[in-house]
Amino acid sequence: MIRVLTVPADPEAPHALIQMSPTDLRGFQTLVGGSIERVDLADVGSLWANEDGLRLCLGLNERATALAAFHAPRFGWDLQIVGDTYVTGPVDADGLDTDVPDTLVGLLTAEQVRLEVRRSGGDWADNGTHPGLLAAYAAVWEKVGLLADFKPGSRFAVRALPVGTAAGEPTAGSVTDGEAVWTVWGDRVDPYAVRQTRQQAQAAVDKAAAEGDAGVYAAHPDGTTLTPTPTR
């Protein structure tokens, strides 16, 4: 059994943590009301939605849209997640989903969320604290003009952090696996920051390199960087 986070489209319906078998396809389809479609959450997990949600004109899922926007490396800000969704952790060696990370759950439960912006080669800059994930997501749209004040051509990463969880500090559910907020940069990868283990960050770098991104690397808060694993 694994821990799964359900995120309903109805803004009044609470998200919930449930236990499910990772092989229960029919059960997962029931959660979204049809065939499932995966949205990659930057190697920290997956968000699953109804594959036919747009065609069926399902309602906008604001929480899922915000969660995906801050984690999916190639997620377009003009795209939308619709219908009921659920979130799982990264896949294991057998290709099965694992427990949803506490960090993803924390973003939905935090009363305050801090936005930070980082330019390539620079430090993280505080971009304000907001009352919850949805307010932080809305603030990105409102403050997008501020990014244009930086040097043209620069690349940026934006991250959302629950207030009280400092960057680089493990959460209660990650004490044993050494999670930290790694930032992934690349020529073909939109910059993104996500709390994950060193192994997961290295896997993300190697995956991007295998897809043809020669300039990809991951940066740790202490200055450590990970480059693609050499291949023979």
N, C-alpha and C positions, 0 to 999 in steps of 0.2 A: 504494500500500500504506500501511496505517496500523498504529500500534502498539496492540495490544489486551491488556488485563490479564485473564487468566482466574482466577476465584476459585471453586474446587470446593467443594461442600457438605461433602465428607469433610474433617474437621479435620486429618487426617494428610497429606492431599494438598497439595503446595505450590502456591501461586499462581504464575503464569508470565506472561511477556511474549512475545507472538507477533506475527507480521506477517500481516495479512489485507487483502484488498481490501474497501473500504467498501461495495461493491455485491454482495458474496458472501452473499446472504441464506441460501442453503442451508448454507453453511459456518457461519454464525452460529447457525442453528437446530440444527446438529449439536453445537455447544458446550453448549447448554442441554438438548438432547434433545427438542426440539419447537418449537412456535410461540413467538416471542419477545415479551416484554412489557417496556416501558421504565419505569424508575424515575428520575425527574428528580433529579440531584444538584446542585441549586441553580445551574444554568447553568455549572458547571465541567465537566460531563460527564453521562454516563448510565450507569446500571447496568441490565443486561438479564438477565431471568430467564425461566424456562419459564412461559408464560401459563396453563397448566393444572396448575402445580405443586401447589397446594393440593388440587385435586380428585384428583390422582394420589398424594397423601400423600407427596410427596418430603421428604427429610430437611431439617431446619433448616440453613441456611447462616449460621453465626454471624458469620463475617467480613463477609459481604455485608450482613447485618442491621446490624452496627455501623457499617459504612461509610456506609450509607444514612441511618442515624439522625442522624449528625453533619453530613449535607450536604443531604438533601432537605427543603425548607422546610416542607412540609405532612405529613411522615412521622410517623405516630402511633407512639409508643413501644411500644404494645401489638401492633403489626403485626409480621409476620415475613417474611423472604425465605427461600424454600426452593429446593432443587435447585442444580445447578451454574449459575454466572453468569459474565458477563464485563463489563468496564468499558471505555468509550470516552470520548473527549473531546467537547467541544461540536460541534455541527454547523457546517459551513461555509456559504458563500453559496449553494451548490447543494443544501443540505439533507442532505449526507452527513456521517457521523461522522468525527472527526479523532483524532489520537493521544491516548491517555490521558495526562493531565497527571502530571508527576513527583510532584506533591504528593499525589495519591491513592495512587500506588504507595508513596510514602514512609511513609504511615500504616500500611501493612501490613508494611513491612519494618523500621520503627523498633523498637529494643529498648525504648525508653522513650517514653511519650506523656504530654504535659502537658495537663491540663484547665484551661480558663479560663472564667469566668462573667462576664457583663457585664450590668448593669442599664441601662435606657434613660437616657441622659444621664450615665452614670457611666463609670468606668474598668474595664478588664479586671482581674479578681482571680484570682490563682492558686488553683486548686482541687485541687492535688495532682498528683504525677507517678506514673505507673503502668506496669507492665511489659508494654507492648504495647497495641494497640487494643482487644482484647477486655476486658482488665482495666479500661481507661478507660471503656468502655461500661458495664460492670457497676457501676463506681463511681458513675455518674450515678444509677442506681437506688438505690444505698445512701445517697447524699447528697442525694437529692431533698428530704428534709425540711429541709435547710439553706436552701433557697430560700424556704421559708415564713417564715423569720425576717426577710426583707426587707419593705419596706412593701407591704401588700396592694394588688393592682391593678397593680403594677409588671410590666414585661415584661422577659424575660431572653433572652440569647443564650448558647449554650454552644458552645465550639469545642475541638477536639482538635488539638494541634500536636506533631509529632515533635520530641523534645528535640534541640537543636542547630540547629533551623531557627527562628530568631527571627521573630516577627510582623513583617511589612513587608519582610523580606529576601527577595530572589528566590532561587529554587533554581537548580541548574545548568541545568535545562531551561527556565528562564523569564527568563534574563538579558536577552534581547532584547525581551521584551514587557511589562516593567514590572509584574509581578504583585505584589500586596500583599493582605493579609487585609482585605477590605471586609466590613462588617457591614450587613445589610439589615434595616431596621425598617419597620413599616407597621401600619395599622389592621386589615388583613385577611390579613397575612402573618405567620406565626410567625417571630420573629427568628432569623436564622442568620448565621454568619460563614464565609466561604470565601475561599481565596486565588484571586484572579482579576485580570484586567487591568481598567483603568478602563473600557474599552469594554464588557467583559462585565458589569461592575457597573451601568453606565448602562442596558444592555439589560434587565437584571433589573428595575430600577426602572421603566423605561418599560413593560415587560410587565405588571407589577403594576398600574400606573396605568391601562393600557388595560382591565384587568379590573375596574376600579372602585375601586381602593384610592387614595383621594385623599391619604392621609397617608404614603405610602411614601417612603423616602429611603435612601441608602447612606452609611455613614460610613467614612472612611479612618483609619488609625492616627494620622496627623498632624493630624486634626481636620477635614480637608476633607470636605464632604458633597456628594452628588449628588441632585438633585431631578428629577422628571419633565421630560422635554424638552417645551417649550411646543409646542402644536399650533395650527394656524390654524383 
